[in-house]
Amino acid sequence: MGESIVYALKMALAVVVFTAFMAAIITVIALITSASSSTAFGEVIGLISVYLPFNPAVVFGALSTMIAGLLAFLVAKKIYTLTNNTYQST
Amino acid sequence: MSTKVSRFLTLGFVFSIALVLVFSPITRAAEFIIDGNSAFVIMFGDAYFCTDVSLPNSVNMNSNKCDSQNNKYWRHTGNMRIESNGSTTNWAFGGIVLSSGSSSLSPGYITIPIYFINGSQALNLGNATGFMATPNQSAGYFHTVDSKYEQLNENSARIIVTLYHDWTIPANTLIYLCSNSQNGTNATNNPYALNAVWSRGVDRFGVIVGNGIHYGVSSSSSSDFDDTAILNQLYSLNSSASSINSAISSLGSNSADMLDAINDLQQTTLDANQDANDRYQDEKDTINDSKDEAQNSADSMDTSGFSLGNPFSSWFGMFTNNNCVDIPKLASWIHSNETRVCTPWSSDVRSNLTPIISVIAVMVGFGLLVHWLKGDSDVGLENT
């Protein structure tokens, strides 16, 4: 029983830390994107988009989903490992 | 990351860049097309014809006016001009020679009609073949010469000669208008001019024949006026009231053309204003769209801070799925008027390649991910 409670607290802590970390990453990337979208860099990206022989929003959207899933997995695994080690060390 | 993964990603990145470079038609922007109406259009101007010999009532078509060795030709340097020592209303011309200053000749023969002007009558005497000399030039050939005769009034007529050629007429080119076809005899044995097919330029010059009425057109050549010839012409004009009357008549006959030109100019102005209004409206719409897009981006940024969506969606969202994109900053940097660039690919190509490349990209990505998760390589989870 006690181990289950500790395990649940550990998972809750991992979820909270993961949520905060992902929210921070999303915020930072969104800030960078919004700052660069109206600049010449955004125009270069748009220029690349129209000269590609495929729809980059679709292709890169799929890739971004895959990369996001991979990032979420790695972050969650790392946080879980950290919280587990922290609990065992104390 | 291990060496294998780094190598795989590097190769994938290089392959992607190579794919973009190979299939992207950006380099095609350097191509340009020169057609017959856009290049090397030279209008010989301030042209008027006088005769260097008296031709009161007849033209000696066997005279030696084209003999460049003896310097007996009607010569033009810069602005088209034929020096005169007399005035007449009857003359003929034919055989145009272009030269850069030397008397040596290269094969380039032309054939133009010869008109005999007798008062208000223009009699086509047939064709005369002339030659052009282009020493020290990368010569081309006239392949078409057209001429048109327009009667302006009783005493004046206008002849428009149009030359289609494939070489650039340099500055200070001498143009000889010969009154005979002496060199045409040789031209008949040379088929080069008749076989030339390339058109790289159109030159037109006009002359008004009659009692000293001059027909001027714009010029791209340097001026080389002969004061004596001009004075002679002025004396001729002042001494002849009929010349003035004919000039007035000529202007009157051209009034309809002037009105048409004014109407065309007004229509052109209206079209230009309409185009300017359209461009202004388009730019206004573009600005509004940009504002909406920026607002939407800001809204998405505000909400993304409290959600767990795809963190890379905003980044990859910069790649537009539109067929056209506005590049006002880049256009200003490269001093281009084209602020909107559209894709050169057809919708069929993009719609067919999009799912194929999407599937391939996702398969490669998830293949790498599964390979990683399985731990078959040195990049397994146990090593992370």
Boltz contact constraints between the chains, C-beta under 6 A:
constraints:
  - contact:
      token1: [A, 22]
      token2: [B, 308]
      max_distance: 6.0
  - contact:
      token1: [A, 25]
      token2: [B, 311]
      max_distance: 6.0
  - contact:
      token1: [A, 26]
      token2: [B, 304]
      max_distance: 6.0
  - contact:
      token1: [A, 26]
      token2: [B, 311]
      max_distance: 6.0
  - contact:
      token1: [A, 27]
      token2: [B, 305]
      max_distance: 6.0
  - contact:
      token1: [A, 29]
      token2: [B, 311]
      max_distance: 6.0
  - contact:
      token1: [A, 29]
      token2: [B, 314]
      max_distance: 6.0
  - contact:
      token1: [A, 29]
      token2: [B, 315]
      max_distance: 6.0
  - contact:
      token1: [A, 30]
      token2: [B, 301]
      max_distance: 6.0
  - contact:
      token1: [A, 30]
      token2: [B, 304]
      max_distance: 6.0
  - contact:
      token1: [A, 30]
      token2: [B, 314]
      max_distance: 6.0
  - contact:
      token1: [A, 33]
      token2: [B, 314]
      max_distance: 6.0
  - contact:
      token1: [A, 33]
      token2: [B, 315]
      max_distance: 6.0
  - contact:
      token1: [A, 34]
      token2: [B, 297]
      max_distance: 6.0
  - contact:
      token1: [A, 34]
      token2: [B, 301]
      max_distance: 6.0
  - contact:
      token1: [A, 37]
      token2: [B, 318]
      max_distance: 6.0
  - contact:
      token1: [A, 40]
      token2: [B, 329]
      max_distance: 6.0
  - contact:
      token1: [A, 40]
      token2: [B, 330]
      max_distance: 6.0
  - contact:
      token1: [A, 42]
      token2: [B, 318]
      max_distance: 6.0
  - contact:
      token1: [A, 43]
      token2: [B, 327]
      max_distance: 6.0
  - contact:
      token1: [A, 43]
      token2: [B, 329]
      max_distance: 6.0
  - contact:
      token1: [A, 43]
      token2: [B, 330]
      max_distance: 6.0
  - contact:
      token1: [A, 45]
      token2: [B, 318]
      max_distance: 6.0
  - contact:
      token1: [A, 46]
      token2: [B, 320]
      max_distance: 6.0
  - contact:
      token1: [A, 46]
      token2: [B, 325]
      max_distance: 6.0
  - contact:
      token1: [A, 47]
      token2: [B, 327]
      max_distance: 6.0
  - contact:
      token1: [A, 49]
      token2: [B, 319]
      max_distance: 6.0
  - contact:
      token1: [A, 49]
      token2: [B, 320]
      max_distance: 6.0
  - contact:
      token1: [A, 50]
      token2: [B, 325]
      max_distance: 6.0
  - contact:
      token1: [A, 50]
      token2: [B, 341]
      max_distance: 6.0
  - contact:
      token1: [A, 50]
      token2: [B, 343]
      max_distance: 6.0
  - contact:
      token1: [A, 51]
      token2: [B, 24]
      max_distance: 6.0
  - contact:
      token1: [A, 53]
      token2: [B, 23]
      max_distance: 6.0
  - contact:
      token1: [A, 53]
      token2: [B, 345]
      max_distance: 6.0
  - contact:
      token1: [A, 53]
      token2: [B, 349]
      max_distance: 6.0
  - contact:
      token1: [A, 53]
      token2: [B, 353]
      max_distance: 6.0
  - contact:
      token1: [A, 54]
      token2: [B, 350]
      max_distance: 6.0
  - contact:
      token1: [A, 54]
      token2: [B, 353]
      max_distance: 6.0
  - contact:
      token1: [A, 54]
      token2: [B, 354]
      max_distance: 6.0
  - contact:
      token1: [A, 54]
      token2: [B, 357]
      max_distance: 6.0
  - contact:
      token1: [A, 55]
      token2: [B, 321]
      max_distance: 6.0
  - contact:
      token1: [A, 55]
      token2: [B, 350]
      max_distance: 6.0
  - contact:
      token1: [A, 55]
      token2: [B, 354]
      max_distance: 6.0
  - contact:
      token1: [A, 56]
      token2: [B, 319]
      max_distance: 6.0
  - contact:
      token1: [A, 57]
      token2: [B, 319]
      max_distance: 6.0
  - contact:
      token1: [A, 57]
      token2: [B, 321]
      max_distance: 6.0
  - contact:
      token1: [A, 58]
      token2: [B, 354]
      max_distance: 6.0
  - contact:
      token1: [A, 58]
      token2: [B, 358]
      max_distance: 6.0
  - contact:
      token1: [A, 59]
      token2: [B, 357]
      max_distance: 6.0
  - contact:
      token1: [A, 59]
      token2: [B, 358]
      max_distance: 6.0
  - contact:
      token1: [A, 59]
      token2: [B, 361]
      max_distance: 6.0
  - contact:
      token1: [A, 60]
      token2: [B, 316]
      max_distance: 6.0
  - contact:
      token1: [A, 60]
      token2: [B, 319]
      max_distance: 6.0
  - contact:
      token1: [A, 61]
      token2: [B, 316]
      max_distance: 6.0
  - contact:
      token1: [A, 62]
      token2: [B, 358]
      max_distance: 6.0
  - contact:
      token1: [A, 62]
      token2: [B, 362]
      max_distance: 6.0
  - contact:
      token1: [A, 63]
      token2: [B, 361]
      max_distance: 6.0
  - contact:
      token1: [A, 64]
      token2: [B, 310]
      max_distance: 6.0
  - contact:
      token1: [A, 64]
      token2: [B, 312]
      max_distance: 6.0
  - contact:
      token1: [A, 64]
      token2: [B, 316]
      max_distance: 6.0
  - contact:
      token1: [A, 66]
      token2: [B, 365]
      max_distance: 6.0
  - contact:
      token1: [A, 67]
      token2: [B, 312]
      max_distance: 6.0
  - contact:
      token1: [A, 68]
      token2: [B, 310]
      max_distance: 6.0
  - contact:
      token1: [A, 68]
      token2: [B, 311]
      max_distance: 6.0
  - contact:
      token1: [A, 68]
      token2: [B, 312]
      max_distance: 6.0
